[in-house]
Amino acid sequence: MFISFKRIAKFGWKGFSRSSGLSAATIFILVMTISLVTSLFILQGTAGYLTSILQERMDISVYFKEGLTEEDILEVKDELTQLPEVKEIEYVSKEDALLTFSKRHQDDIVIMESLAEVGGNPFFASLNVRAFEASQYAAISTLLDAAPFNDLITRVDYFEKKPVIERFSSITSSAYQTGLVFSLILGIIAFLLAFNQVRMAIYSSKEEIEVMRLVGASNWFIQGPFLIQGIIAGFLAALITFLIFSISLFFLAPNLENILAGFNMFTFITDNLGILFLIQIVTGVGLGVLSSFIAIRKYLKV
């Protein structure tokens, strides 16, 4: 059994090497396809991380009307804290708001002069409300717009901050869908190239196939080498893609970490190394084997 498989693998490699030009083209397209699929996996992980960062930093500020005491505002805070959607609430007094603003813009002469001309403290006391999920802010905002809270509140900035995370989600979703479409297109091209490679190999090996039939070779012994060609193309493409991504990310990871708000791409890859390599192998070998199998069924009658 092992000797038979060894011979099949040898014939498969011989056929693969014989059509080196077509084999190289097939591997090239497979590498591009696997690269896109790999990029989609990385994009999904990156988007998930950045979304969690946005959700962590995102909150809504509830500004209260003039004349309310600190006790009134803290009562509202206590009621909001009981909501299951609320993760935490920070109370910011008028004085704290003025102090924070002044520190932030202390080097901006125009703003500081404008603040001095206004006189007094133009800021409102507020509550910074943070939810567990970004999708929960809508429910919290709706509650604050209803009685009895709406009589105490002058403004909720939910709708000012809402577009930020929606825009990010829209961009990542569009990028993912575009990548998926290109992956499918390249997958089809890779399939057709691998299919054509096996078809040509079958036609160029007609005499050898006839001889094998005459000497009583099994169907597996005749068909196996062509299936091996698809496996070789897929495996080599997956290996090349893995090496390209590993080397590229090793050098690019530090720069990407600065761009992606602290997201360590190299750590993400090493943590998901097994899954990533499995995705690449399954994509490459899967396309190679599938195209070879269909070509064998169509053009090789044994």
N, C-alpha and C positions, 0 to 999 in steps of 0.2 A: 504493500500500500504506500509506504513512504517512498520507495524507489519510483513507483508510478507517478506520485505527486512531484517528485524531484524532476522527472523527465518532462512532465507537463509544464512545470515552472520554467525549465530550461528552454523549451520550445516557445513558451510565451514571451520570454525575454528576447529570444532570437527574432521573433516576429515584431516585437516592439522596437528593437534596434534597427531592423531592416527598413522600416518606414520612419526614419529619424526626423525628417522634416515635419511630417504630419504629427508625430509624437510630440515634438517640441511645441508646435502650435497648440495642440490639445492641452499640454501642461500649462502653457502660458495663459490660456483662457481660464483654465481651472484655477490657477493661482489668483487671477483677478476675481473670479467668483468667490473663492474661499476668503479672499481678503475683504470683500464687501460683507460677507456673512460675519466674519470676525469683527469688522468695524461696527456692524449693527449690535453685536453683543457688547462691545466696549461702550458704544453710544448709550445703550440701555443702562449700563452700570453707572456711567458718568452722569446721565440725566437723572437717575434715581438719587445719586449723591447730591447733586446741585439742587434738586427739588427739595430734599430734606433740609439742606442749608437754608434755602429760601423760607421754608416753612418755619424753621427754627428762629430765623431773624424777623420774620413777618409778625406784625401785631396790628391791632387797631386802637386808635386813640379816641377816647370818649371825652369831649370837652364839656364842662358844666357851666351853667349860667352864673352871672355875677350874683352875689348876695347869699349864696349857699355856704353853709359852714362846713368845716372839715368833717364834723360828725355826720352831716347829711350825705356827703360823698362816700364816706366809709360804710354807711349803711347800704348804699347801692353796691359797693364793692363786695360786702358780705353776701348780698343776694346773688350777685353774679358768680361768686365763687362756688355756689351750690350747683350751678349748671354743669351737667356732665361734659359739655363741650369745652369748658374753660380749663386750661392748664395752669395758668398763673395770672395774677393781676398786680400791677405796680401803680401805686398812688403817687402822682406828681403834683405838688402844690404850686400855686402861682409863683411863689418865691423861688422854688427849685427850678421851675421852667425858665424864669428870667436869668437865674444864675448860669444854667446850662447854655442858654442862648448867648449870653455875654462872653462866656469862656470860648465858645465855638467861633465867635466872630470878633474876638478881641483885637485881631490884627487888621480888621477891615474898618478903616476910619469912617467911610461913608455910612455903613450900617450903624456903627456906634453913635455917630452924630445924629442920625435919624431917630434912633432909640431915645437919645437925650432930648430931642425936640418934642417927641410924643409926650414925655413926662410920665411919671408914675410907673405902674406895672401893667402893660397892655395884654399880658398873657392870662389864660384861663387855667384853672385847676383841671386836672385830667386823670383818667385811668388808662393805663396801657394794658390792654387785654390780649392775652396770647392763648390761642386754641391748640388742641392736639393735632388737628388736621386743617389745612388751608380751606377745605370745602366747608368747614364748620363756621367760618366767619359770617357767612350769609345768614345763618339762623340766629347768630348772636346779634347781628346788626338789625335784623327784623324785630327781634325782641326789644331792643333799645329804642326803636322807633315807635313802639306802642306804649300805651299808658301802663304804669304811672311814670315810666322813665322819661318819656318825651317831654314832659313838663319841666324836667330838671336839666335836660341836655340841650346844648346849643348846636353841637355838631358831632358827627361820627365820621371819621375819615376812611371808612371801609372802601367806599367806591373809588377813592383816590389811589389806594394801594392794590386793589383787586386786579387791575390790568397787568401788573408786573408779572405775577405768577402765571396768569392766563396766557400772556404773550410768550413766556418761556416754554410753557407746556405746548403751545401751538407750534413753536419753532422746532422743538425736539420731536414732536409728533410728525411734522412735515418732513424733517430730515430722515426719520426712521422709515416713513412710507416711501420716500424717494429711493432710499438705499435698498429697500425691499424690492421695489420695481426693477432697479438696475441689477440686483442679484438674480432675480428671476430671468431677466433677459440674458444675462451672461451665462446663467445656468443652462438655458436652452441652447445657446451657442456652443457651450462646452459639451453638452449632450450630443449635439449634431456632429461636432468634430470627432468626438470619441466614437460615435456611431459610424461615421464615415471611415475612420481609421480601421476599425474592425472589419467593415465591409470590404475595404480594399485588401486587407490582409487575407480575408477569405478567398477573394478572387485570385490573388497572387499565389495562393497555396493550394489551388485546385488539384494539381497533380499529386502533391504530397497527401492530400486528403483522400484521393482515389486509391493511392497505394495503401494507406492505413486501413481503408475499408476492405481492400482485397485481402489483407493479412489478418483481418478479424479484430481490429482495434475496437475498443469499447467507445460508446458515444461520448463518455466523459473524457476519454483520452484524446478524442478528436476536437471536442468543443472546449475543453479546459484551457488550452493555450490562449485562445482568444479572450476568454474571461480573465485570464491572468494579465493580459495586456491592459485591460481596463483598470484592474487593481493596481498595477504598477504606475499607470498615469496618475490615478487618484492619490496614491500614497506619496509619490514624488512631489506632486503639487502641494499636498498638505504639509509635507516636510519643509519645502521651500518657503511656503507662506509662514510657517511657524518660526523659521529662522529669521526671515525678514522682519516680522513683527517683534520678535524678541530683541534683536540687535537695535532696531529703530527705537523701541521704547526705552531701552537701557540708556541711550544717549539723550532722548527727548524728554524723559520723565521729569527731570528737575525743572525744565522750562514750562512744561505742561502743568506742573503743580502750582506754579505762580499764576498762570492764566486761569486755572480752574479752581480758584478759591481754596487751595490747600489739598485738592484731591490728588492723592499719590497714585498715579497710573501704574507705576512699576509694582507697587504693593498689591494693587487690584489684580494685575495680571498674575503675579506669583500665587496669590490666594486662590485664583480660579484657573490655575495652570492646567489641571486635569480636565476640567470641563471644556476649556478653550481648545485644547489639543483634540479632545474627543469630537467637538463640533467640526473642527477642520478635517479630521480623518473621515468622519461620517459623511460630510459634504463631498469631499474629494473622491473617496473610494465609492461612496454611494452612487454618485453621478457616473463614474467610470464603469462600475459593475452593471448598473441599470442599462446604460447605452450598449455595452457589450452583449448583455443578455438578450436585448431586443434585436440587435443585429444578428446574433447567432440564430435566434428563432426564425428570423425572416430570410436569411440568406444561406444558412447552413442546414441542409436537410440530411439527417443521418438516420 
